[in-house]
């Protein structure tokens, strides 16, 4: 492994699902322990990045830079979802200003398209990117395990969580250059919209990290929400 300075770390949080099994109530706005799930995830990620020298200018995220005319998340965190709603979902976040909101094109076209949009907004062109879905209440805990495991990755390699024998592509640390190349290839072939994330990352070199299943448990139904102590209703639920 090269030095931390040579391997910057950024993050991409997906918050753009339609939440059909929740009756359209946005998962990102569900309240747990006084915070929305998105705010909870952003704050956890900021804490992890701040503890590493690989974080990219965490204090400057509120003023996006421009790279070839494209706004970039200088704070190292891109949140992908409906831009007009993300600020409301981040109202309970201590570090809301550290994240930049972007949306996949077309909107609500799935996590593969979301990953492609998010990495395009990230400032660095090397190192690694932590990819998380915002509907995992314990995303911060699984992210910490992933970051620890990523220290043993060889150049161009990432690490993906595996829980109960199932790979979790939305709980992973990817090599940024290789993930960006995969997204560019898929975009050129018109294979991003509603595409499988597994198809997107099929050629990215990833090792596996077995993690406790509860750390990757996500919120798909109201039964899942109740199991995490989340009541019906959400911040910004009107959208």
C-alpha positions in Angstrom: 0.0 0.0 0.0 1.2 3.5 -0.8 1.0 6.3 1.7 -2.2 8.0 2.8 -1.2 11.1 1.0 -1.0 9.2 -2.3 -4.4 7.5 -1.7 -7.0 10.1 -1.0 -10.4 8.9 0.3 -13.7 10.4 -0.6 -17.3 9.3 -0.1 -20.5 8.9 -2.1 -23.8 8.4 -0.4 -26.9 7.3 -2.4 -30.2 8.8 -1.4 -32.3 8.7 -4.5 -34.6 5.7 -4.3 -38.4 5.9 -4.8 -39.2 3.9 -1.6 -42.1 2.1 -3.2 -42.5 -0.3 -0.3 -42.7 2.6 2.1 -45.5 4.1 0.1 -43.2 6.7 -1.4 -41.9 8.1 2.0 -38.3 8.9 1.4 -35.9 6.6 3.2 -33.4 9.4 3.5 -35.8 11.4 5.6 -36.7 8.7 8.1 -35.9 9.8 11.7 -33.8 7.6 14.0 -32.4 8.8 17.3 -33.3 12.4 16.4 -31.6 12.5 13.0 -32.7 11.6 9.5 -31.0 8.5 8.1 -29.1 10.7 5.6 -27.9 13.1 8.3 -26.8 10.2 10.4 -24.8 8.7 7.5 -23.2 12.0 6.5 -22.2 12.8 10.1 -20.7 9.3 10.5 -18.8 9.6 7.2 -17.4 13.1 8.1 -16.2 11.7 11.4 -14.4 8.9 9.6 -12.8 11.1 6.9 -11.8 13.7 9.5 -9.8 11.0 11.3 -7.8 10.2 8.2 -5.1 12.2 6.5 -6.7 11.0 3.2 -9.7 13.3 3.6 -9.8 16.0 0.9 -10.2 19.6 2.3 -13.1 18.8 4.6 -13.6 22.4 5.6 -14.1 23.7 2.0 -17.0 21.6 0.9 -19.6 24.3 1.1 -17.9 26.1 -1.9 -17.7 23.5 -4.7 -14.7 23.8 -7.0 -15.0 23.7 -10.8 -13.2 21.1 -12.8 -13.6 21.5 -16.6 -16.9 23.4 -15.9 -18.3 20.7 -13.6 -18.9 21.5 -9.9 -16.9 19.1 -7.7 -17.3 18.1 -4.0 -14.1 19.5 -2.5 -15.2 18.2 0.9 -14.9 14.7 -0.5 -18.6 13.8 0.1 -21.2 13.6 -2.7 -24.8 12.9 -1.8 -26.8 11.6 -4.8 -30.5 12.1 -4.9 -33.2 14.8 -5.5 -31.2 18.0 -5.0 -34.2 20.0 -4.0 -34.9 17.7 -1.0 -31.4 16.9 0.2 -31.0 20.1 2.2 -34.1 19.3 4.2 -33.0 15.8 4.9 -29.7 17.2 6.1 -31.2 19.7 8.5 -30.5 17.5 11.4 -26.9 16.9 10.4 -24.1 18.5 12.3 -21.9 18.5 9.2 -24.4 19.2 6.4 -22.0 21.7 4.8 -19.4 19.0 4.2 -21.6 17.3 1.5 -22.5 18.3 -2.0 -25.8 17.3 -3.5 -26.0 15.9 -7.1 -28.6 14.0 -9.0 -28.3 11.0 -11.3 -29.5 11.6 -14.9 -32.3 10.8 -15.5 -33.6 11.2 -11.9 -34.5 8.0 -10.0 -32.7 5.9 -12.6 -31.1 3.6 -10.0 -28.0 3.2 -7.9 -25.6 2.4 -10.8 -26.6 5.8 -12.4 -26.3 7.3 -9.0 -22.7 6.0 -8.5 -21.7 7.4 -11.9 -23.2 10.8 -11.1 -21.5 10.9 -7.7 -18.0 10.0 -8.8 -18.2 12.6 -11.5 -18.7 15.2 -8.8 -15.8 14.1 -6.7 -12.7 16.3 -6.8 -10.0 13.6 -6.7 -9.1 11.4 -9.6 -7.2 8.8 -7.7 -7.4 7.0 -4.3 -10.6 5.4 -3.1 -14.2 6.2 -2.7 -16.5 4.9 0.1 -19.9 4.1 -1.3 -22.9 3.8 1.0 -26.6 3.6 0.8 -28.3 6.1 3.1 -30.9 3.6 4.3 -28.5 1.5 6.4 -28.9 2.8 10.0 -25.5 1.5 11.0 -23.7 2.6 7.9 -21.1 4.4 10.0 -20.1 1.1 11.8 -19.8 -0.9 8.6 -17.9 2.0 7.0 -15.3 1.9 9.8 -14.7 -1.8 9.2 -14.4 -1.2 5.5 -11.9 1.6 5.9 -9.8 -0.5 8.2 -9.8 -3.3 5.8 -8.9 -1.1 2.8 -5.5 -0.4 4.3 -4.5 -3.9 3.1 -5.7 -3.4 -0.5 -3.2 -3.6 -3.3 -3.2 -0.7 -5.8 -6.4 -0.7 -7.9 -8.2 -2.9 -5.4 -11.2 -2.2 -3.2 -13.1 -4.0 -0.5 -16.8 -4.9 -0.4 -18.9 -5.9 2.7 -20.4 -9.4 2.7 -23.2 -10.1 5.2 -25.0 -13.5 5.6 -23.2 -14.6 2.5 -24.5 -11.8 0.3 -22.2 -9.2 -1.3 -23.2 -5.6 -0.5 -22.1 -3.4 -3.4 -23.6 -0.3 -1.6 -21.3 -0.9 1.4 -17.9 -0.9 -0.2 -14.7 1.0 -0.7 -13.8 1.2 -4.4 -10.6 2.2 -6.2 -11.8 5.5 -7.7 -10.0 5.4 -11.0 -11.2 1.9 -11.8 -14.8 2.7 -10.7 -14.8 5.9 -12.8 -13.6 3.9 -15.8 -16.3 1.4 -15.3 -18.9 4.1 -15.1 -17.5 5.8 -18.2 -17.7 2.5 -20.1 -21.3 1.9 -19.0 -22.3 5.4 -19.9 -20.9 5.1 -23.4 -22.8 1.9 -23.9 -26.0 3.4 -22.5 -26.0 0.8 -19.7 -26.4 3.0 -16.6 -30.1 3.7 -16.3 -31.8 1.1 -14.0 -28.7 -1.1 -14.4 -27.3 -3.6 -11.9 -24.6 -2.3 -9.6 -23.0 -5.7 -9.8 -22.8 -5.4 -13.6 -21.3 -1.9 -13.2 -18.5 -3.1 -10.9 -18.0 -6.6 -12.4 -14.5 -5.8 -13.6 -13.3 -3.8 -10.6 -10.9 -5.8 -8.4 -12.6 -6.2 -5.0 -11.8 -8.3 -2.0 -14.5 -9.3 0.4 -15.0 -8.4 4.1 -17.4 -10.5 6.1 -19.3 -8.2 8.5 -22.2 -8.7 11.0 -25.5 -8.8 9.1 -27.0 -6.1 11.4 -24.5 -3.5 10.1 -25.8 -3.7 6.6 -29.5 -4.1 7.4 -31.4 -1.6 5.4 -34.9 -0.1 5.5 -37.1 -1.4 2.7 -40.4 -1.8 4.5 -42.2 -0.3 7.5 -41.5 -3.6 9.3 -37.7 -3.0 8.8 -38.2 0.6 10.1 -40.0 -0.5 13.2 -37.3 -3.0 13.9 -34.8 -0.1 14.1 -37.1 2.0 16.3 -38.2 4.2 13.4 -41.8 5.4 13.4 -43.9 6.2 10.3 -43.3 9.6 8.8 -40.1 11.4 7.7 -38.5 14.7 7.3 -39.5 16.0 3.9 -42.0 13.2 3.5 -44.3 15.4 1.5 -42.1 14.8 -1.6 
